[in-house]
């Protein structure tokens, strides 16, 4: 309050001014009482004459302790000097001033800034009778700045920790989020208004029901909740958050009013956990596939930690490894392997040596497994000795190894019996491998390592160029390739060799390796030569027999035709003369005579069929084309199968063997059609050019099965092939599209006949 007790002198000198101040006192009090800024009035002596509550709060004293006192009485000398200096400057110059002074706060590291604006107070004559000052509440300003700084630091801490806080008013359904909550959800705080309903839309469809149940349970029981959920940001990104909350305020009816809590973005942690679980799963899967288990054993406590695969390998359960002593492990070892395993474990425990050992164990079902184990000693962070290692079930591997060794032994024995050597040549490294049989074939010992250069020394001189090209890495390899050649052994014997090779290409399409086999086929070659000679003899014999058969048929046909033909002719003449003499005979005699003439005529026809079957006489007189046309016509009459033919007017002076061969091919083919084809139509074509005779026989029957030519009872078809082959021709039987069978016979025209045809 303004002090009104003044001296007589002051009253005389400043009476008008002080009266004016008294008159405006109530106005100042009403105007500045509630202001947060400091407002004060001093006289020229520096004494406070009027202050508002903000000044009292600044000095930390009641108003009555301040009025009438100077800064020297209220403040420390440093601040008093600064304040009075600025006061005197205003009084002396009559000008307003603004000053800001920084002071350290006692007991605190921060600085207090005091900002004050001062102006002179004049009387009616213009004389300066005091000063008026106003300044903001620096303590409040400091607190606000500290609060803002704290809020900035808190927001930064939340951003760094990905931790946001929230408050939910259950009465209004409004939610207050910190800035980090918006960042976690990927939302703009200036646009998005968080409520229970709007926030629920961002929960993952698979988690939204569970989130509602958790919230409902916490609200219903008044308990704290904490759970992990997934959310979907507006851009579709999935994030994991840990949501925690508790009811902090209750309504008058004990119903929850305010729920507060935090949300923590744990996406990276979840991804790390998922990656860790995936890594552990992959590691366990890799161990399971490779049948390799890992283990860790603390000898001092007996604690044994095994991977699932290690437990499976040694036949233990996860609950049976809490106190696993050395003797417990030795007990499952096969009795014959216990000493070796025990010595290896003791050497590791006592001397710190690592071990690598293979042993057998006996499972609870009495089956045995072969284990390969590696282990070593080390110390953990607490300097406790720990033995770690891996174990692998190699039972199947050992079984396969034994099988492989047996198979290799059998292969080596089989190669030795069959005199087959295998070889492999790496063209990239130049390294070669030859099986041991090669030394047996060449008749040399194994002291000298075999390679293709050394092998070339044994190749017959006549074949060395071909064999050298075969083994050349720059040769034009066609895989697989084979070559037959001869070699001369150490003792001078000449052997026939068959070599088969195949390339293994590289990724860049270049040859990397050549692999193959080399077999002594001397005996096989001898047998093949003898067989070929035997076949040639058989073919020549068959050709000779067919030639003799045709000659015999021709001779028999001619003899039958000549002998029986004359007899039938004489018989017919005798019957003709007898008929003339018996013209007056009874009807019975004349009927008997007519029947006799008919029987002789039929016998003559049958005789002609027999003769033509043995050897068609038309071939000798009318040629091949006329004979084929006649036979096709007779076949159509006899079978009723429609026949069409395309035949030349004349085939020229053909060889008799070729003519009879083509006729027999037609005869046998048509017979097969009548017996087996169920055809309704046959087409026969004979074409002649300067080089070949071609006979084409096509029917529309049911066709042939694939093995028709290889059947054991297909004598007719194989006989025709045997007729054609010695003459240098070809005989083919094949199915004809769209249905039926085609017989194609080709014969070369002999050079002596080409000139006659031309």
C-alpha positions in Angstrom: 0.0 0.0 0.0 1.0 3.6 -0.5 2.5 5.1 2.7 0.5 8.4 3.5 2.5 9.3 6.6 4.9 12.0 5.3 6.9 14.8 6.8 5.8 18.4 6.8 8.5 19.3 4.4 7.5 16.5 2.0 4.0 17.6 2.4 4.8 21.1 1.4 7.0 20.2 -1.5 5.1 17.2 -3.0 1.6 17.7 -1.6 0.0 18.0 -5.0 1.7 15.0 -6.4 1.1 12.8 -3.4 -2.5 13.9 -3.3 -2.8 12.8 -6.9 -1.2 9.5 -6.1 -3.6 9.1 -3.2 -6.5 9.8 -5.5 -5.4 7.3 -8.1 -4.4 4.6 -5.6 -7.7 2.8 -5.7 -7.6 3.0 -9.5 -4.0 1.4 -9.6 -5.0 -1.2 -7.1 -8.1 -2.2 -9.1 -6.1 -2.1 -12.4 -2.9 -4.0 -11.3 -4.0 -6.1 -8.4 -4.6 -9.2 -10.6 -1.7 -8.7 -13.1 1.0 -11.2 -13.1 3.6 -8.6 -14.0 5.4 -6.7 -11.2 4.2 -3.0 -10.8 5.8 -0.6 -8.4 6.2 3.2 -7.6 9.3 4.6 -6.0 10.1 8.1 -4.8 13.3 10.0 -5.7 14.9 8.5 -2.6 14.4 5.0 -3.9 11.7 4.1 -1.4 8.9 1.8 -2.5 5.6 3.8 -2.2 3.2 1.4 -4.0 3.5 -2.3 -5.1 1.2 -5.0 -6.4 1.2 -8.6 -5.2 3.6 -9.7 -7.9 6.3 -7.5 -6.3 5.6 -9.0 -2.9 5.9 -12.5 -4.4 9.2 -11.5 -6.0 10.7 -10.3 -2.6 9.0 -13.2 -0.8 7.8 -10.8 1.9 4.4 -9.3 2.8 3.5 -5.9 1.3 3.9 -4.1 4.7 7.6 -5.2 4.9 8.4 -3.6 1.6 6.6 -0.2 1.5 9.0 2.6 2.6 12.1 0.5 2.1 14.8 0.8 -0.6 16.4 -2.0 -2.6 19.5 -1.7 -0.4 17.3 -2.9 2.5 15.6 -5.6 0.6 18.2 -7.1 -1.7 21.8 -8.1 -1.8 24.2 -5.4 -2.6 24.8 -6.6 -6.2 21.2 -6.5 -7.2 20.5 -3.3 -5.2 23.3 -1.5 -7.0 22.0 -2.6 -10.4 18.4 -1.6 -9.6 19.3 1.8 -8.0 21.7 2.6 -10.9 18.9 2.3 -13.4 16.5 4.3 -11.1 19.0 7.2 -10.9 19.5 7.2 -14.6 15.7 7.6 -15.2 15.5 10.4 -12.5 18.5 12.2 -13.9 17.7 11.9 -17.6 14.0 11.9 -17.4 13.9 9.2 -20.0 12.3 5.7 -19.8 14.5 2.6 -19.9 14.2 -1.1 -20.2 16.8 -3.4 -18.5 17.3 -7.1 -18.3 19.6 -8.5 -15.6 20.6 -12.1 -15.2 21.2 -13.5 -11.7 22.2 -17.0 -10.6 19.6 -18.7 -8.5 21.0 -19.8 -5.2 21.4 -23.6 -5.0 20.4 -24.1 -8.6 22.5 -24.3 -11.8 20.0 -22.2 -13.8 20.0 -18.4 -14.3 17.2 -16.0 -13.4 16.5 -13.2 -15.9 14.9 -10.0 -14.5 13.3 -7.8 -17.1 12.0 -4.3 -16.0 10.8 -1.2 -17.8 11.0 2.1 -15.8 9.7 5.7 -16.5 9.8 9.0 -14.5 6.8 10.3 -12.5 6.4 14.1 -12.7 4.3 16.6 -10.8 2.2 19.3 -12.3 5.2 21.5 -12.8 7.1 18.8 -14.6 9.4 18.0 -11.8 10.4 14.3 -11.4 9.1 13.2 -8.0 9.6 9.4 -8.5 9.6 6.5 -10.9 7.1 3.8 -12.0 8.3 0.4 -13.0 6.7 -2.7 -14.6 8.3 -6.1 -15.3 7.0 -9.6 -16.1 7.0 -12.3 -13.4 10.4 -13.7 -14.2 9.9 -16.6 -11.8 6.7 -17.7 -13.6 8.5 -17.1 -16.9 11.4 -19.2 -15.7 8.9 -21.9 -14.6 7.1 -21.8 -17.9 10.4 -22.0 -19.8 11.5 -24.8 -17.5 8.2 -26.5 -18.1 8.5 -26.1 -21.9 12.1 -27.3 -21.8 10.9 -30.3 -19.7 8.1 -31.0 -22.1 10.5 -30.8 -25.0 12.9 -33.2 -23.2 10.0 -35.5 -22.3 8.8 -35.5 -25.9 12.3 -36.2 -27.2 12.7 -39.0 -24.6 9.3 -40.4 -25.8 10.4 -40.2 -29.4 13.7 -41.9 -28.7 12.1 -44.6 -26.6 9.0 -44.8 -29.0 6.9 -44.4 -25.8 3.7 -42.4 -25.8 1.3 -41.6 -23.0 -2.5 -41.3 -23.3 -5.6 -40.4 -21.3 -9.1 -41.6 -22.0 -12.1 -39.8 -20.7 -14.8 -42.5 -20.5 -17.5 -40.0 -20.1 -16.8 -38.0 -23.2 -15.0 -40.9 -25.1 -12.3 -38.4 -25.9 -8.6 -39.5 -25.9 -5.6 -37.3 -25.3 -2.5 -38.5 -26.9 1.1 -37.3 -26.6 2.9 -36.4 -29.8 4.7 -39.8 -29.8 1.3 -41.6 -29.9 0.5 -39.9 -33.2 3.9 -40.9 -34.6 3.4 -44.5 -33.5 0.1 -44.7 -35.4 1.5 -42.7 -38.3 -1.2 -40.0 -37.9 -1.1 -36.2 -38.2 -2.0 -34.6 -34.8 -3.5 -31.5 -36.6 -6.0 -33.6 -38.5 -6.7 -36.8 -36.5 -9.0 -36.6 -33.4 -8.3 -39.7 -31.3 -11.4 -41.4 -29.8 -12.0 -44.9 -28.8 -13.9 -45.6 -32.0 -11.4 -43.9 -34.3 -8.5 -45.6 -32.7 -10.1 -49.1 -32.8 -10.2 -48.8 -36.6 -6.4 -49.1 -36.7 -6.0 -52.3 -34.7 -5.2 -55.4 -36.7 -8.3 -57.4 -37.6 -6.9 -60.4 -35.8 -6.2 -58.3 -32.6 -9.1 -55.9 -32.4 -11.5 -58.3 -30.5 -8.8 -59.2 -28.0 -8.0 -55.5 -27.4 -11.6 -54.8 -26.7 -11.8 -57.8 -24.3 -8.6 -56.6 -22.4 -10.0 -53.1 -22.0 -13.4 -54.3 -20.9 -11.8 -56.6 -18.3 -9.6 -53.8 -16.9 -12.5 -51.4 -16.7 -14.8 -54.0 -15.2 -12.4 -55.1 -12.5 -10.6 -51.8 -12.0 -7.3 -53.5 -12.6 -4.2 -52.6 -14.6 -3.7 -54.2 -18.0 -0.7 -54.7 -20.2 -0.7 -56.6 -23.5 0.8 -56.6 -27.0 -1.2 -55.8 -30.1 -0.7 -55.1 -33.8 -1.9 -52.0 -35.6 -2.1 -51.0 -39.2 -0.9 -47.6 -40.2 -2.7 -45.6 -42.9 0.0 -46.6 -45.4 -0.7 -50.3 -44.7 2.5 -50.8 -42.6 2.0 -53.2 -39.7 3.4 -52.2 -36.3 3.5 -53.9 -32.9 2.8 -51.9 -29.7 2.7 -52.7 -26.0 -0.4 -51.1 -24.5 -0.6 -50.5 -20.8 -3.2 -48.7 -18.8 -5.1 -48.3 -15.5 -8.1 -46.3 -14.2 -6.8 -43.2 -12.5 -10.1 -41.4 -11.7 -13.4 -42.6 -10.5 -16.8 -40.9 -10.7 -19.0 -40.2 -7.6 -20.9 -43.5 -8.3 -17.5 -45.5 -8.3 -17.6 -46.0 -12.0 -14.3 -45.5 -13.9 -14.0 -41.9 -15.2 -10.4 -41.5 -16.5 -8.1 -44.2 -17.7 -4.4 -43.3 -18.3 -1.6 -45.3 -19.7 1.2 -45.6 -22.2 1.8 -47.2 -25.5 5.3 -48.5 -26.5 6.3 -49.2 -30.1 7.9 -52.7 -29.8 8.0 -53.4 -33.5 11.8 -53.7 -33.7 11.8 -55.8 -30.6 9.1 -58.1 -32.0 10.9 -58.3 -35.3 14.0 -59.2 -33.5 12.2 -61.8 -31.4 10.6 -63.2 -34.6 14.0 -63.2 -36.3 15.5 -64.9 -33.3 12.8 -67.5 -33.1 13.1 -68.0 -36.9 16.8 -68.3 -36.5 16.5 -70.8 -33.7 13.9 -72.7 -35.7 16.1 -72.7 -38.7 19.1 -73.8 -36.6 17.0 -76.6 -35.0 15.8 -77.6 -38.5 19.3 -77.5 -39.9 20.5 -79.7 -37.0 17.6 -82.1 -37.6 18.4 -82.3 -41.3 22.1 -82.7 -40.7 21.5 -85.0 -37.7 23.9 -82.8 -35.7 23.1 -81.8 -32.1 24.8 -79.3 -29.8 25.3 -79.5 -26.1 26.8 -77.7 -23.1 27.7 -79.3 -19.8 28.8 -77.8 -16.5 30.8 -80.4 -14.7 30.6 -78.6 -11.3 26.8 -78.6 -11.3 26.0 -81.4 -13.7 23.7 -79.0 -15.6 23.4 -80.4 -19.2 21.8 -78.2 -21.9 21.1 -80.0 -25.1 19.5 -79.0 -28.4 16.4 -81.0 -29.4 18.5 -82.9 -32.0 21.1 -83.8 -29.4 18.4 -85.1 -27.1 17.0 -87.2 -29.9 20.4 -88.6 -30.9 21.4 -89.7 -27.4 17.9 -90.8 -26.5 17.2 -88.4 -23.6 14.2 -86.3 -22.6 14.5 -82.6 -21.8 13.7 -83.2 -18.1 16.5 -85.8 -17.6 19.4 -83.4 -18.0 19.2 -81.4 -14.8 22.0 -83.2 -13.0 23.9 -85.2 -15.5 27.1 -86.6 -14.1 30.1 -88.0 -15.9 29.2 -91.6 -15.0 25.6 -91.1 -16.2 27.0 -90.5 -19.7 29.5 -93.3 -19.5 26.6 -95.6 -18.6 24.9 -95.2 -22.0 28.2 -95.9 -24.0 28.6 -99.3 -25.5 30.7 -101.4 -23.1 33.5 -101.8 -25.7 33.8 -98.1 -26.2 33.6 -96.9 -22.6 37.3 -96.8 -21.9 38.1 -94.7 -24.9 35.3 -92.2 -24.2 36.2 -92.0 -20.5 39.8 -91.3 -21.4 38.8 -88.6 -23.8 36.5 -86.9 -21.3 39.1 -87.0 -18.5 41.7 -85.5 -20.8 39.4 -82.7 -21.6 38.4 -82.1 -18.0 41.9 -82.3 -16.5 44.1 -81.1 -19.3 41.8 -78.8 -21.2 42.3 -80.8 -24.4 39.6 -80.9 -27.1 38.4 -84.3 -28.2 37.1 -85.8 -31.4 35.9 -89.4 -31.0 33.5 -91.9 -32.5 31.6 -94.3 -30.3 28.5 -96.4 -29.9 25.6 -95.8 -27.5 22.8 -98.1 -26.4 19.3 -96.5 -26.4 16.6 -97.5 -23.9 15.0 -99.7 -26.6 18.4 -101.6 -26.8 19.1 -100.4 -30.3 22.6 -99.0 -31.0 23.7 -95.8 -32.6 27.1 -94.7 -33.8 28.0 -91.2 -32.6 30.7 -88.8 -33.7 31.3 -86.2 -31.0 33.6 -83.2 -30.7 34.1 -81.2 -27.5 36.3 -78.7 -25.7 36.6 -76.8 -22.4 36.2 -73.1 -21.8 35.1 -70.8 -19.0 32.0 -68.6 -18.9 31.8 -65.0 -17.7 31.9 -66.2 -14.0 35.0 -68.3 -14.7 33.0 -71.5 -14.4 34.4 -74.4 -16.5 32.0 -75.4 -19.2 32.4 -78.2 -21.7 30.7 -77.6 -25.0 30.5 -79.7 -28.2 28.5 -81.2 -30.9 27.3 -84.8 -31.6 26.3 -86.3 -34.9 24.4 -89.5 -35.6 26.5 -91.3 -38.2 24.8 -94.6 -38.0 23.2 -94.3 -41.4 26.4 -92.8 -42.8 28.5 -95.7 -41.5 26.0 -98.1 -42.9 26.1 -96.4 -46.3 29.9 -96.2 -46.0 30.0 -100.0 -45.5 27.6 -100.5 -48.4 29.8 -98.2 -50.6 32.9 -100.0 -49.6 31.2 -103.3 -50.4 29.8 -101.9 -53.6 33.3 -100.7 -54.7 34.8 -104.1 -53.9 32.0 -105.8 -56.0 32.5 -103.3 -58.8 36.2 -103.8 -58.8 35.6 -107.6 -58.9 33.0 -107.2 -61.6 35.4 -105.0 -63.7 38.1 -107.6 -63.3 35.8 -110.4 -64.4 34.4 -108.4 -67.3 37.8 -106.9 -68.1 36.4 -103.4 -67.9 38.4 -100.4 -66.7 36.9 -97.1 -65.8 38.7 -93.7 -66.3 38.1 -90.1 -65.4 40.0 -87.1 -66.8 39.7 -83.6 -65.3 40.6 -81.2 -68.1 40.7 -78.2 -65.8 43.3 -79.7 -63.4 44.8 -82.3 -65.8 44.3 -85.0 -63.1 43.4 -88.5 -64.3 42.0 -91.6 -62.6 42.2 -95.1 -64.1 40.9 -98.2 -62.3 43.2 -101.1 -61.5 41.8 -103.3 -64.3 43.7 -101.3 -66.9 47.0 -102.8 -65.7 45.5 -106.3 -66.0 44.4 -105.6 -69.6 47.7 -104.1 -70.6 49.7 -106.8 -68.8 51.8 -104.2 -66.8 52.3 -103.6 -63.1 50.9 -100.6 -61.2 54.2 -99.0 -60.4 53.8 -96.5 -63.3 50.8 -94.3 -62.8 48.4 -94.6 -65.7 47.5 -91.6 -67.9 46.2 -91.3 -71.5 49.8 -90.5 -72.7 51.1 -93.7 -71.2 48.1 -95.6 -72.5 48.8 -94.4 -76.1 52.0 -96.4 -76.0 50.0 -99.6 -76.1 47.6 -98.5 -78.9 48.0 -100.2 -82.2 49.9 -98.0 -84.7 47.1 -98.1 -87.2 44.6 -96.7 -84.6 46.7 -94.1 -82.8 45.5 -91.1 -84.7 41.8 -92.0 -84.1 42.4 -92.7 -80.4 44.5 -89.6 -80.0 41.6 -87.5 -81.4 39.2 -89.4 -79.1 41.2 -88.4 -76.0 41.9 -84.8 -77.2 40.4 -82.1 -75.0 40.0 -79.9 -78.0 38.3 -82.6 -80.0 34.7 -82.2 -81.1 33.1 -84.3 -78.4 29.6 -85.6 -78.8 28.5 -87.1 -75.6 28.3 -90.0 -75.2 31.1 -91.1 -77.7 32.5 -94.5 -78.4 35.4 -95.9 -80.3 36.6 -99.4 -81.1 40.4 -99.9 -81.6 43.2 -102.3 -81.0 46.0 -102.4 -78.5 49.2 -104.4 -78.2 49.9 -105.7 -74.7 53.3 -105.9 -73.0 53.7 -109.5 -74.1 52.7 -108.7 -77.7 49.1 -109.9 -77.8 46.7 -107.9 -79.9 43.5 -107.1 -78.2 40.3 -105.4 -79.4 39.2 -102.5 -77.1 35.8 -100.7 -76.9 36.0 -97.3 -75.3 32.9 -95.3 -74.2 33.2 -91.7 -73.0 30.9 -88.9 -71.8 31.6 -85.3 -70.9 30.6 -83.4 -67.8 30.0 -79.8 -68.9 30.8 -76.8 -66.7 28.3 -74.0 -65.8 29.9 -71.9 -68.6 29.2 -74.6 -71.2 32.8 -75.7 -71.3 34.1 -79.2 -70.9 35.4 -79.9 -67.4 35.7 -83.7 -67.2 35.6 -86.7 -69.5 34.5 -90.0 -67.9 34.2 -93.4 -69.5 34.9 -97.1 -69.5 37.4 -99.2 -71.5 36.6 -102.9 -72.1 38.6 -105.8 -73.6 36.2 -107.0 -76.3 38.6 -109.4 -78.0 36.6 -112.5 -77.3 33.4 -110.7 -78.2 34.9 -109.5 -81.5 35.9 -113.1 -82.2 32.4 -114.4 -81.5 30.9 -111.5 -83.5 33.1 -112.3 -86.5 32.2 -116.0 -86.2 28.5 -115.2 -85.8 28.7 -112.8 -88.8 30.4 -115.5 -90.8 27.7 -118.0 -89.7 25.0 -115.6 -90.6 26.5 -115.0 -94.0 26.7 -118.7 -94.5 23.1 -119.1 -93.4 22.0 -116.3 -95.7 23.9 -117.8 -98.6 22.5 -121.3 -97.8 19.0 -119.9 -97.5 19.4 -118.0 -100.8 20.7 -121.2 -102.4 17.9 -123.3 -100.9 15.3 -120.7 -102.2 17.0 -120.8 -105.6 16.9 -124.6 -105.6 13.3 -124.5 -104.4 12.3 -122.2 -107.1 14.1 -124.3 -109.7 12.5 -127.4 -108.3 9.1 -125.8 -108.4 9.7 -124.6 -111.9 10.8 -128.1 -112.9 7.9 -129.8 -111.2 5.4 -127.3 -112.7 6.8 -127.9 -116.1 6.8 -131.6 -115.7 3.2 -131.6 -114.4 2.1 -129.2 -117.1 3.8 -131.2 -119.9 2.9 -134.7 -118.7 -0.5 -134.2 -117.3 -1.4 -131.6 -119.9 -0.8 -134.2 -122.6 -2.8 -136.8 -120.7 -5.8 -134.4 -120.3 -5.6 -133.4 -123.9 -5.6 -137.0 -125.1 -8.4 -137.8 -122.7 -10.5 -134.9 -124.0 -9.9 -136.1 -127.6 -10.9 -139.6 -126.7 -14.1 -138.4 -125.1 -14.8 -136.2 -128.1 -14.5 -139.3 -130.5 -16.5 -141.4 -128.0 -19.2 -138.8 -127.9 -19.5 -138.9 -131.7 -19.8 -142.7 -131.7 -22.4 -142.7 -128.9 -24.8 -140.2 -130.4 -27.4 -142.8 -130.6 -26.7 -144.2 -127.1 -29.2 -143.9 -124.3 -29.5 -140.6 -122.3 -27.9 -142.2 -119.3 -24.7 -143.0 -121.2 -24.6 -139.5 -122.8 -25.0 -138.0 -119.3 -22.2 -140.1 -117.9 -20.0 -139.0 -120.8 -20.8 -135.3 -120.2 -20.0 -135.7 -116.4 -16.7 -137.3 -117.3 -15.8 -134.4 -119.6 -16.7 -131.9 -116.8 -14.6 -133.7 -114.2 -11.6 -133.8 -116.6 -12.1 -130.0 -117.3 -12.1 -129.3 -113.5 -9.1 -131.5 -113.0 -7.3 -129.5 -115.7 -8.2 -126.2 -114.0 -6.9 -127.6 -110.7 -3.8 -128.7 -112.4 -3.3 -125.2 -113.8 -3.7 -123.8 -110.2 -1.1 -126.2 -108.9 1.3 -125.4 -111.7 0.8 -121.6 -111.3 1.2 -122.0 -107.5 4.5 -123.9 -108.0 5.7 -121.5 -110.6 3.5 -119.1 -112.7 4.1 -120.0 -116.3 3.1 -116.5 -117.3 6.4 -115.2 -115.9 8.3 -117.1 -118.5 6.1 -116.0 -121.4 4.3 -112.7 -120.5 6.6 -111.1 -117.9 6.2 -109.7 -114.4 3.6 -106.9 -115.0 1.1 -109.3 -116.8 1.6 -112.0 -114.1 0.9 -109.5 -111.3 -2.2 -108.2 -113.0 -3.4 -111.8 -113.6 -2.8 -112.8 -109.9 -4.5 -109.7 -108.5 -7.6 -110.4 -110.7 -7.7 -114.0 -109.6 -7.3 -113.0 -105.9 -10.3 -110.6 -106.2 -12.4 -113.3 -107.8 -11.4 -115.9 -105.1 -11.8 -113.6 -102.0 -14.3 -110.9 -103.0 -11.9 -108.2 -101.8 -11.9 -105.2 -104.1 -8.5 -104.8 -105.7 -7.0 -101.9 -107.7 -3.6 -101.9 -109.3 -1.2 -99.5 -111.1 1.2 -101.6 -113.2 3.5 -100.6 -116.1 2.9 -101.9 -119.6 6.2 -103.7 -119.4 9.0 -104.1 -116.9 11.6 -104.9 -119.5 13.9 -107.9 -119.4 14.2 -108.4 -115.7 16.3 -111.0 -113.9 14.3 -114.2 -113.3 15.2 -114.2 -109.6 14.0 -110.7 -109.1 10.7 -111.4 -111.0 9.9 -114.5 -108.9 10.9 -112.6 -105.7 8.4 -109.8 -106.4 5.7 -112.3 -107.4 6.2 -114.2 -104.1 6.1 -110.9 -102.1 2.7 -110.1 -103.7 1.5 -113.7 -103.3 2.4 -113.9 -99.5 1.2 -110.3 -98.8 -2.2 -110.9 -100.4 -2.5 -114.2 -98.5 -1.8 -112.4 -95.2 -4.4 -109.8 -96.1 -7.0 -112.5 -96.7 -6.2 -114.3 -93.5 -5.6 -111.5 -91.0 -6.3 -108.0 -92.2 -10.1 -108.0 -92.4 -9.7 -105.5 -95.3 -12.3 -104.4 -97.9 -9.9 -102.9 -100.4 -6.3 -103.5 -101.7 -4.1 -101.3 -103.8 -1.1 -102.7 -105.7 1.5 -100.6 -107.4 4.6 -101.5 -109.3 7.0 -98.8 -110.5 10.2 -99.1 -112.5 12.9 -96.6 -113.0 16.5 -96.9 -114.1 17.7 -97.8 -110.6 15.0 -99.7 -108.7 11.9 -101.8 -108.9 9.4 -100.8 -106.2 6.3 -102.8 -105.2 3.7 -101.2 -103.0 0.9 -103.2 -101.4 -1.6 -101.2 -99.3 -4.8 -102.5 -97.6 -7.4 -100.7 -95.4 -7.6 -103.4 -92.8 -6.9 -103.3 -89.0 -3.1 -103.0 -89.4 -0.2 -104.7 -87.6 0.9 -104.8 -84.0 4.4 -103.4 -83.3 5.9 -106.8 -82.7 4.5 -108.5 -85.9 7.9 -108.9 -87.5 9.5 -110.2 -84.3 6.9 -112.9 -83.6 8.3 -116.4 -83.5 5.6 -117.7 -85.9 6.0 -114.9 -88.5 7.7 -117.2 -90.9 6.0 -115.7 -94.0 7.2 -112.1 -93.4 10.7 -113.1 -92.3 10.9 -115.5 -95.3 10.1 -112.6 -97.7 12.7 -110.4 -96.0 15.2 -113.3 -96.4 14.3 -113.4 -100.2 14.8 -109.7 -100.7 18.0 -109.0 -98.7 20.4 -111.3 -100.7 19.3 -109.4 -103.8 20.4 -106.1 -102.3 16.8 -104.9 -101.7 14.7 -103.8 -98.8 11.5 -105.2 -97.3 9.3 -103.1 -95.0 6.0 -103.7 -93.3 4.4 -100.8 -91.5 1.0 -99.4 -90.5 -0.6 -97.2 -93.0 -2.5 -94.0 -92.1 -5.4 -93.7 -91.5 -5.7 -97.5 -91.2 -4.4 -100.7 -92.7 -1.0 -102.1 -93.6 1.6 -101.2 -96.2 4.2 -103.6 -97.6 7.1 -101.9 -99.5 9.6 -103.9 -101.5 12.5 -102.4 -103.4 15.0 -104.2 -105.6 18.0 -102.6 -107.4 18.1 -103.2 -111.1 21.3 -105.0 -112.1 23.7 -103.0 -114.3 23.4 -105.5 -117.2 19.6 -104.9 -117.3 19.9 -101.1 -116.9 21.2 -100.8 -120.4 18.4 -102.9 -121.8 15.8 -100.8 -120.0 17.3 -97.6 -121.2 
